[in-house]
């Protein structure tokens, strides 16, 4: 994935389950943005950052695996099949329903990228 390209452009919503597997390559950072909340993987330091919290997440065989679940008030980040779990508060006070993916400082290679919109489990709910 090259800088300036957003493969998630046009996807809107508030509830998501994103799964990604990527090799950072020459990229310095890979950033996922959900409703104004950013989840950034710093390839140089091999760390993941969101809402002021940073945790180590070294690649396994050169690949980072992420699952990011976005709910109305929380964001949960799972890394490398359970080696990392980051539950964090998140709010969409901006009303922004766009999501994006960006890469800075070089090129990253995505082996897979899947985004599923989630729906409420409550019957009769609008989402």
DOGU-62295 format. One record per residue: chain; residue in three letters; x, y, z of N, C-alpha, C in turn. Coordinates in Angstrom, 2 decimals, decimal comma, padded with zeros to 5 digits, m for minus. Layout:
! DOGU-62295
+----+-----+---------+---------+---------+---------+----------+---------+---------+---------+---------+
| ch |  aa |  n.east | n.north |    n.up | ca.east | ca.north |   ca.up |  c.east | c.north |    c.up |
+----+-----+---------+---------+---------+---------+----------+---------+---------+---------+---------+
|  A | ALA |       X |       Y |       Z |       X |        Y |       Z |       X |       Y |       Z |
...
+----+-----+---------+---------+---------+---------+----------+---------+---------+---------+---------+
END
This chain:
! DOGU-62295
+----+-----+---------+---------+---------+---------+----------+---------+---------+---------+---------+
| ch |  aa |  n.east | n.north |    n.up | ca.east | ca.north |   ca.up |  c.east | c.north |    c.up |
+----+-----+---------+---------+---------+---------+----------+---------+---------+---------+---------+
|  A | UNK |  000,85 | m001,17 |  000,00 |  000,00 |   000,00 |  000,00 |  000,89 |  001,23 |  000,00 |
|  A | UNK |  000,65 |  002,13 | m000,89 |  001,43 |   003,35 | m001,01 |  000,82 |  004,48 | m000,19 |
|  A | UNK |  001,66 |  005,43 |  000,17 |  001,19 |   006,62 |  000,87 |  000,17 |  007,33 |  000,00 |
|  A | UNK | m000,87 |  007,89 |  000,62 | m001,89 |   008,63 | m000,10 | m003,03 |  007,78 | m000,61 |
|  A | UNK | m002,93 |  006,46 | m000,51 | m003,98 |   005,56 | m000,96 | m004,77 |  005,08 |  000,24 |
|  A | UNK | m006,10 |  005,17 |  000,18 | m006,97 |   004,72 |  001,26 | m007,92 |  003,65 |  000,74 |
|  A | UNK | m007,58 |  002,36 |  000,95 | m008,45 |   001,30 |  000,44 | m009,81 |  001,23 |  001,14 |
|  A | UNK | m009,98 |  001,97 |  002,23 | m011,24 |   001,95 |  002,97 | m012,11 |  003,17 |  002,68 |
|  A | UNK | m011,71 |  003,99 |  001,72 | m012,49 |   005,19 |  001,42 | m013,90 |  004,81 |  001,00 |
|  A | UNK | m014,84 |  005,56 |  001,44 | m016,23 |   005,31 |  001,11 | m016,96 |  004,42 |  002,10 |
|  A | UNK | m016,23 |  003,79 |  003,03 | m016,89 |   002,95 |  004,03 | m017,28 |  003,84 |  005,20 |
|  A | UNK | m018,55 |  003,79 |  005,57 | m019,07 |   004,59 |  006,67 | m019,79 |  003,69 |  007,66 |
|  A | UNK | m019,82 |  004,13 |  008,90 | m020,54 |   003,41 |  009,92 | m019,94 |  003,66 |  011,29 |
|  A | UNK | m020,50 |  003,01 |  012,31 | m020,01 |   003,21 |  013,67 | m019,58 |  001,92 |  014,35 |
|  A | UNK | m019,96 |  000,76 |  013,78 | m019,64 |  m000,52 |  014,40 | m018,89 | m001,38 |  013,38 |
|  A | UNK | m017,64 | m001,76 |  013,72 | m016,82 |  m002,50 |  012,77 | m016,02 | m003,60 |  013,43 |
|  A | UNK | m015,70 | m004,60 |  012,64 | m014,73 |  m005,63 |  012,99 | m013,75 | m005,67 |  011,82 |
|  A | UNK | m012,53 | m005,17 |  012,04 | m011,51 |  m005,12 |  011,00 | m010,45 | m006,16 |  011,30 |
|  A | UNK | m010,05 | m006,92 |  010,29 | m008,96 |  m007,87 |  010,38 | m007,94 | m007,53 |  009,32 |
|  A | UNK | m006,67 | m007,45 |  009,73 | m005,61 |  m007,11 |  008,78 | m004,36 | m007,92 |  009,09 |
|  A | UNK | m003,68 | m008,32 |  008,04 | m002,36 |  m008,92 |  008,15 | m001,47 | m008,17 |  007,18 |
|  A | UNK | m000,37 | m007,64 |  007,70 |  000,49 |  m006,84 |  006,83 |  001,96 | m006,97 |  007,22 |
|  A | UNK |  002,81 | m006,71 |  006,25 |  004,24 |  m006,56 |  006,46 |  004,52 | m005,08 |  006,29 |
|  A | UNK |  005,14 | m004,47 |  007,28 |  005,34 |  m003,02 |  007,25 |  006,26 | m002,58 |  006,12 |
|  A | UNK |  007,15 | m003,44 |  005,68 |  008,04 |  m003,08 |  004,57 |  008,84 | m001,83 |  004,89 |
|  A | UNK |  008,82 | m000,86 |  003,99 |  009,55 |   000,39 |  004,21 |  008,71 |  001,45 |  004,92 |
|  A | UNK |  007,46 |  001,15 |  005,21 |  006,57 |   002,11 |  005,88 |  007,03 |  002,34 |  007,31 |
|  A | UNK |  006,94 |  003,57 |  007,75 |  007,27 |   003,90 |  009,13 |  006,05 |  003,71 |  010,03 |
|  A | UNK |  004,86 |  003,97 |  009,49 |  003,64 |   003,85 |  010,29 |  002,47 |  003,47 |  009,40 |
|  A | UNK |  001,59 |  002,66 |  009,98 |  000,33 |   002,28 |  009,34 | m000,76 |  002,73 |  010,31 |
|  A | UNK | m001,70 |  003,55 |  009,83 | m002,72 |   004,13 |  010,71 | m004,12 |  003,79 |  010,22 |
|  A | UNK | m004,91 |  003,25 |  011,14 | m006,32 |   002,99 |  010,92 | m007,08 |  004,07 |  011,69 |
|  A | UNK | m008,07 |  004,69 |  011,06 | m008,85 |   005,73 |  011,73 | m010,32 |  005,34 |  011,68 |
|  A | UNK | m010,94 |  005,34 |  012,86 | m012,35 |   005,01 |  013,01 | m013,03 |  006,17 |  013,73 |
|  A | UNK | m013,89 |  006,89 |  013,04 | m014,67 |   007,95 |  013,66 | m013,78 |  008,95 |  014,41 |
|  A | UNK | m012,62 |  009,25 |  013,85 | m011,70 |   010,20 |  014,47 | m010,73 |  009,59 |  015,45 |
|  A | UNK | m010,89 |  008,32 |  015,81 | m009,97 |   007,63 |  016,72 | m008,94 |  006,89 |  015,88 |
|  A | UNK | m007,65 |  007,12 |  016,16 | m006,60 |   006,48 |  015,38 | m005,94 |  005,34 |  016,13 |
|  A | UNK | m005,64 |  004,30 |  015,38 | m004,85 |   003,17 |  015,85 | m003,64 |  003,13 |  014,93 |
|  A | UNK | m002,45 |  003,38 |  015,49 | m001,24 |   003,48 |  014,67 | m000,24 |  002,41 |  015,05 |
|  A | UNK |  000,24 |  001,71 |  014,03 |  001,34 |   000,77 |  014,22 |  002,61 |  001,46 |  013,77 |
|  A | UNK |  003,56 |  001,66 |  014,71 |  004,84 |   002,25 |  014,40 |  005,80 |  001,11 |  014,06 |
|  A | UNK |  006,15 |  000,99 |  012,80 |  006,99 |  m000,12 |  012,35 |  008,42 |  000,00 |  012,87 |
|  A | UNK |  008,90 |  001,21 |  013,05 |  010,26 |   001,41 |  013,53 |  010,42 |  000,91 |  014,95 |
|  A | UNK |  009,49 |  001,27 |  015,84 |  009,58 |   000,84 |  017,24 |  008,83 | m000,46 |  017,51 |
|  A | UNK |  008,11 | m000,97 |  016,50 |  007,29 |  m002,18 |  016,62 |  006,30 | m002,06 |  017,78 |
|  A | UNK |  005,58 | m000,93 |  017,78 |  004,60 |  m000,65 |  018,83 |  003,29 | m000,21 |  018,20 |
|  A | UNK |  002,22 | m000,44 |  018,95 |  000,90 |   000,02 |  018,54 |  000,42 |  001,08 |  019,52 |
|  A | UNK | m000,22 |  002,11 |  019,01 | m000,60 |   003,27 |  019,80 | m002,06 |  003,62 |  019,53 |
|  A | UNK | m002,82 |  003,89 |  020,61 | m004,20 |   004,37 |  020,48 | m004,59 |  005,07 |  021,77 |
|  A | UNK | m005,19 |  006,24 |  021,65 | m005,73 |   006,99 |  022,80 | m004,73 |  007,14 |  023,95 |
|  A | UNK | m003,48 |  007,42 |  023,62 | m002,46 |   007,65 |  024,65 | m001,84 |  006,39 |  025,23 |
|  A | UNK | m002,23 |  005,22 |  024,75 | m001,70 |   003,95 |  025,25 | m000,82 |  003,33 |  024,17 |
|  A | UNK |  000,37 |  002,90 |  024,57 |  001,32 |   002,27 |  023,65 |  001,71 |  000,90 |  024,18 |
|  A | UNK |  001,74 | m000,08 |  023,29 |  002,16 |  m001,43 |  023,65 |  003,06 | m002,01 |  022,57 |
|  A | UNK |  004,00 | m002,88 |  022,97 |  004,85 |  m003,52 |  021,97 |  004,05 | m004,53 |  021,14 |
|  A | UNK |  004,37 | m004,61 |  019,86 |  003,75 |  m005,59 |  018,98 |  004,73 | m005,94 |  017,86 |
|  A | UNK |  005,73 | m006,77 |  018,19 |  006,69 |  m007,15 |  017,15 |  006,04 | m008,08 |  016,12 |
|  A | UNK |  006,44 | m007,97 |  014,87 |  005,88 |  m008,86 |  013,85 |  006,33 | m010,30 |  014,09 |
|  A | UNK |  005,52 | m011,23 |  013,61 |  005,87 |  m012,65 |  013,66 |  006,18 | m013,07 |  012,22 |
|  A | UNK |  007,40 | m013,52 |  012,02 |  007,85 |  m013,86 |  010,66 |  007,62 | m012,71 |  009,69 |
|  A | UNK |  007,83 | m011,48 |  010,17 |  007,70 |  m010,29 |  009,34 |  006,29 | m009,78 |  009,14 |
|  A | UNK |  005,29 | m010,42 |  009,78 |  003,89 |  m010,05 |  009,57 |  003,23 | m009,66 |  010,89 |
|  A | UNK |  002,44 | m008,59 |  010,85 |  001,64 |  m008,14 |  011,99 |  000,19 | m008,50 |  011,69 |
|  A | UNK | m000,46 | m009,11 |  012,67 | m001,87 |  m009,46 |  012,53 | m002,65 | m008,62 |  013,52 |
|  A | UNK | m003,68 | m007,92 |  013,05 | m004,52 |  m007,08 |  013,91 | m005,99 | m007,42 |  013,71 |
|  A | UNK | m006,72 | m007,42 |  014,80 | m008,18 |  m007,39 |  014,75 | m008,60 | m006,20 |  015,60 |
|  A | UNK | m009,39 | m005,32 |  015,02 | m009,84 |  m004,12 |  015,71 | m011,36 | m004,13 |  015,69 |
|  A | UNK | m011,95 | m004,17 |  016,89 | m013,41 |  m004,14 |  017,02 | m013,80 | m002,77 |  017,55 |
|  A | UNK | m014,63 | m002,09 |  016,78 | m015,05 |  m000,73 |  017,13 | m016,52 | m000,75 |  017,48 |
|  A | UNK | m016,83 | m000,31 |  018,70 | m018,20 |  m000,20 |  019,17 | m018,46 |  001,28 |  019,42 |
|  A | UNK | m019,64 |  001,61 |  019,87 | m019,97 |   003,02 |  020,09 | m019,07 |  003,68 |  021,12 |
|  A | UNK | m018,75 |  002,98 |  022,21 | m017,99 |   003,59 |  023,30 | m016,63 |  002,93 |  023,55 |
|  A | UNK | m016,29 |  001,89 |  022,80 | m015,02 |   001,19 |  023,02 | m014,37 |  000,81 |  021,71 |
|  A | UNK | m013,07 |  000,60 |  021,81 | m012,30 |   000,04 |  020,71 | m011,43 | m001,04 |  021,32 |
|  A | UNK | m011,46 | m002,23 |  020,75 | m010,66 |  m003,34 |  021,24 | m009,68 | m003,75 |  020,16 |
|  A | UNK | m008,41 | m003,83 |  020,55 | m007,36 |  m004,16 |  019,61 | m006,73 | m005,48 |  020,03 |
|  A | UNK | m006,74 | m006,43 |  019,12 | m006,11 |  m007,73 |  019,34 | m004,94 | m007,82 |  018,37 |
|  A | UNK | m003,79 | m008,24 |  018,87 | m002,62 |  m008,34 |  018,01 | m002,01 | m009,72 |  018,01 |
|  A | UNK | m001,57 | m010,14 |  016,83 | m000,85 |  m011,39 |  016,65 | m001,54 | m012,56 |  017,34 |
|  A | UNK | m002,82 | m012,73 |  017,00 | m003,61 |  m013,88 |  017,48 | m003,61 | m014,02 |  019,00 |
|  A | UNK | m003,79 | m012,90 |  019,69 | m003,96 |  m012,94 |  021,14 | m002,74 | m012,55 |  021,95 |
|  A | UNK | m001,61 | m012,26 |  021,31 | m000,43 |  m011,82 |  022,06 | m000,63 | m010,44 |  022,66 |
|  A | UNK | m001,54 | m009,67 |  022,07 | m001,83 |  m008,33 |  022,56 | m003,34 | m008,16 |  022,67 |
|  A | UNK | m003,78 | m007,54 |  023,76 | m005,18 |  m007,15 |  023,91 | m005,20 | m005,76 |  024,51 |
|  A | UNK | m005,78 | m004,80 |  023,81 | m005,89 |  m003,41 |  024,26 | m007,36 | m002,97 |  024,21 |
|  A | UNK | m008,08 | m003,04 |  025,33 | m009,43 |  m002,48 |  025,35 | m009,34 | m001,01 |  025,77 |
|  A | UNK | m009,95 | m000,13 |  024,99 | m009,84 |   001,30 |  025,26 | m011,19 |  001,98 |  025,09 |
|  A | UNK | m011,41 |  003,06 |  025,85 | m012,62 |   003,84 |  025,62 | m012,48 |  004,63 |  024,32 |
|  A | UNK | m013,57 |  004,80 |  023,63 | m013,57 |   005,59 |  022,40 | m014,94 |  006,22 |  022,27 |
|  A | UNK | m014,96 |  007,43 |  021,80 | m016,25 |   008,06 |  021,58 | m016,24 |  008,78 |  020,24 |
|  A | UNK | m017,38 |  008,86 |  019,64 | m017,53 |   009,53 |  018,36 | m018,23 |  010,86 |  018,58 |
|  A | UNK | m017,57 |  011,72 |  019,33 | m018,18 |   013,02 |  019,62 | m018,23 |  013,91 |  018,39 |
|  A | UNK | m017,40 |  013,61 |  017,39 | m017,38 |   014,44 |  016,18 | m018,54 |  014,13 |  015,24 |
|  A | UNK | m019,17 |  012,96 |  015,41 | m020,23 |   012,56 |  014,50 | m019,69 |  012,01 |  013,19 |
|  A | UNK | m018,38 |  011,88 |  013,07 | m017,72 |   011,38 |  011,87 | m017,92 |  009,87 |  011,76 |
|  A | UNK | m018,43 |  009,38 |  010,65 | m018,66 |   007,95 |  010,49 | m017,72 |  007,32 |  009,45 |
|  A | UNK | m016,70 |  008,07 |  009,02 | m015,76 |   007,55 |  008,03 | m014,67 |  006,72 |  008,69 |
|  A | UNK | m014,16 |  005,74 |  007,95 | m012,98 |   005,01 |  008,40 | m011,92 |  005,14 |  007,32 |
|  A | UNK | m010,65 |  005,02 |  007,72 | m009,58 |   005,14 |  006,74 | m008,38 |  004,32 |  007,15 |
|  A | UNK | m007,52 |  004,10 |  006,18 | m006,26 |   003,40 |  006,37 | m005,21 |  004,19 |  005,62 |
|  A | UNK | m004,11 |  004,52 |  006,31 | m003,05 |   005,26 |  005,64 | m001,69 |  004,69 |  006,03 |
|  A | UNK | m000,73 |  005,00 |  005,21 |  000,63 |   004,51 |  005,37 |  001,57 |  005,69 |  005,17 |
|  A | UNK |  002,56 |  005,85 |  006,05 |  003,50 |   006,96 |  005,91 |  004,93 |  006,44 |  005,88 |
|  A | UNK |  005,77 |  007,15 |  005,15 |  007,20 |   006,87 |  005,14 |  007,65 |  005,75 |  004,25 |
|  A | UNK |  006,78 |  005,15 |  003,49 |  007,16 |   004,05 |  002,61 |  005,97 |  003,22 |  002,21 |
|  A | UNK |  006,23 |  001,98 |  001,85 |  005,20 |   001,09 |  001,34 |  005,02 | m000,11 |  002,27 |
|  A | UNK |  003,77 | m000,43 |  002,60 |  003,43 |  m001,62 |  003,38 |  002,69 | m002,60 |  002,46 |
|  A | UNK |  002,85 | m003,88 |  002,76 |  002,18 |  m004,91 |  001,97 |  001,13 | m005,60 |  002,83 |
|  A | UNK | m000,11 | m005,56 |  002,38 | m001,21 |  m006,21 |  003,10 | m001,45 | m007,59 |  002,50 |
|  A | UNK | m001,32 | m008,62 |  003,34 | m001,65 |  m009,98 |  002,91 | m003,16 | m010,16 |  002,90 |
|  A | UNK | m003,85 | m009,50 |  003,86 | m005,31 |  m009,54 |  003,88 | m005,83 | m008,31 |  004,62 |
|  A | UNK | m007,03 | m007,90 |  004,25 | m007,70 |  m006,77 |  004,88 | m009,20 | m006,99 |  004,72 |
|  A | UNK | m009,89 | m007,19 |  005,84 | m011,32 |  m007,44 |  005,82 | m012,00 | m006,50 |  006,81 |
|  A | UNK | m013,06 | m005,85 |  006,37 | m013,85 |  m004,98 |  007,24 | m015,29 | m005,45 |  007,20 |
|  A | UNK | m015,81 | m005,78 |  008,36 | m017,22 |  m006,17 |  008,48 | m017,95 | m005,13 |  009,32 |
|  A | UNK | m019,08 | m004,67 |  008,81 | m019,93 |  m003,79 |  009,60 | m020,70 | m004,67 |  010,57 |
|  A | UNK | m020,81 | m004,22 |  011,80 | m021,53 |  m004,96 |  012,82 | m022,90 | m004,33 |  013,02 |
|  A | UNK | m023,82 | m005,12 |  013,54 | m025,17 |  m004,65 |  013,85 | m025,45 | m004,91 |  015,31 |
|  A | UNK | m026,41 | m004,21 |  015,84 | m026,81 |  m004,39 |  017,23 | m027,40 | m005,77 |  017,43 |
|  A | UNK | m027,17 | m006,34 |  018,62 | m027,77 |  m007,62 |  018,95 | m029,20 | m007,45 |  019,46 |
|  A | UNK | m029,56 | m006,22 |  019,75 | m030,88 |  m005,94 |  020,31 | m031,90 | m005,86 |  019,19 |
|  A | UNK | m032,95 | m006,65 |  019,28 | m033,98 |  m006,64 |  018,25 | m034,72 | m005,30 |  018,30 |
|  A | UNK | m035,08 | m004,82 |  017,13 | m035,78 |  m003,56 |  017,05 | m034,86 | m002,36 |  017,02 |
|  A | UNK | m033,54 | m002,58 |  017,14 | m032,59 |  m001,47 |  017,10 | m032,34 | m001,06 |  015,66 |
|  A | UNK | m032,03 |  000,19 |  015,45 | m031,80 |   000,68 |  014,10 | m030,40 |  000,32 |  013,58 |
|  A | UNK | m029,50 | m000,14 |  014,45 | m028,15 |  m000,51 |  013,97 | m027,78 | m001,90 |  014,36 |
+----+-----+---------+---------+---------+---------+----------+---------+---------+---------+---------+
END
